[in-house]
Amino acid sequence: MAICASCGTNNVDGTKFCVQCGAALAPSPGAWRTPTEELNAPATGGQSAPTAQPYTAPPPNPTFQTPPPPPAIYGQSAPTVVGYGAAATMPYAEWGDRVIAALIDGGINIAIMIVLFIIFGVLAGIGGAVGGQDSALPGGIFCFGAFLAFVSVFGFGLYNKIYLVSKRGASIGQNFQKLRVVDATGNIPSIGTLLLRLIVQAGLSIVPFVGWILVLLDLLFPLWDEKKQTIHDKAASTYVLKRA
């Protein structure tokens, strides 16, 4: 019981003010204890009160991870890329191989011209013997032979540099050197691409005054080009590769 010091009225424990006179009552022992005091007070039976533990966040859920690639087997090489593509490393042909292939192709052209000139030279001589010195037959035969030699060399160039390359990827000289002409995707170029390539190559030689310089520059360009392309290769987006 809480006894009021002013009027002596007995009040129920826990009452803060006297119910008779309204005076403030002195707290009885153990009456108005704060929650902190209750928590910190020793528990009965000689056991201490449980200590509040800090909040610990649960561990994050494991995220899905891509399984690592299988380990390489000792002695087994990497998968071979079939064909040539943008992602594969292209084995570009060396400059010496390209020069030898060009000499072979050019040698065939020269051989055709020599054979035709010999044939029509002989025919012109026979025509001169038959028609006499004043006859126009020898000159006509020789001019026709020169024209036919030019047409034959031009036709062989189309056959060798366009038809054969479009079918098997290499001219006669390139095939001898185990070379292959491909486009940017690693496939054999189309006839249109090969025709553009040949036109640029031939067109460099007929540029007035500097044609011989451009031909020489085109020939030497693979020596310092990263992809070992000539000027006509770059114009047609073609590459010359070395076959295994």
Long-range contacts (C-beta under 8 A, 24 or more apart in sequence): 1-28, 2-26, 2-27, 2-28, 2-31, 83-186, 83-187, 84-182, 84-186, 84-241, 85-185, 85-186, 86-184, 86-185, 86-186, 88-186, 90-182, 90-186, 90-227, 90-239, 90-241, 91-241, 91-242, 91-244, 92-227, 92-228, 92-239, 92-240, 92-241, 92-242, 93-177, 93-179, 93-228, 93-240, 93-241, 93-242, 94-228, 94-242, 95-222, 95-223, 95-228, 97-177, 97-178, 97-179, 97-242, 98-177, 98-179, 98-222, 98-228, 98-230, 98-240, 99-219, 100-173, 100-176, 100-177, 101-171, 101-173, 101-174, 101-176, 101-177, 101-179, 102-173, 102-219, 103-173, 104-172, 104-173, 104-176, 104-177, 105-160, 105-161, 105-171, 105-172, 105-173, 105-174, 108-156, 108-160, 108-172, 108-173, 109-153, 109-156, 109-157, 112-149, 112-152, 112-153, 112-156, 113-149, 113-152, 113-153, 116-145, 116-148, 116-149, 116-152, 117-145, 117-146, 117-149, 119-145, 120-144, 120-145, 120-146, 120-148, 120-149, 121-145, 157-198, 158-198, 161-194, 161-197, 161-198, 162-191, 162-194, 162-195, 162-198, 165-189, 165-194, 166-190, 166-191, 166-194, 174-240, 178-242, 178-243, 179-240, 179-241, 179-242, 179-243, 180-240, 180-241, 180-242, 180-243, 181-238, 181-239, 181-240, 181-241, 182-238, 182-239, 182-241, 183-237, 183-238, 183-239, 184-237, 184-239, 189-236, 189-238, 193-236, 193-237, 193-238, 194-236, 194-238, 196-235, 196-236, 197-232, 197-233, 197-235, 197-236, 197-238, 198-232, 200-231, 200-232, 200-235, 200-236, 201-230, 201-232, 204-231, 204-232
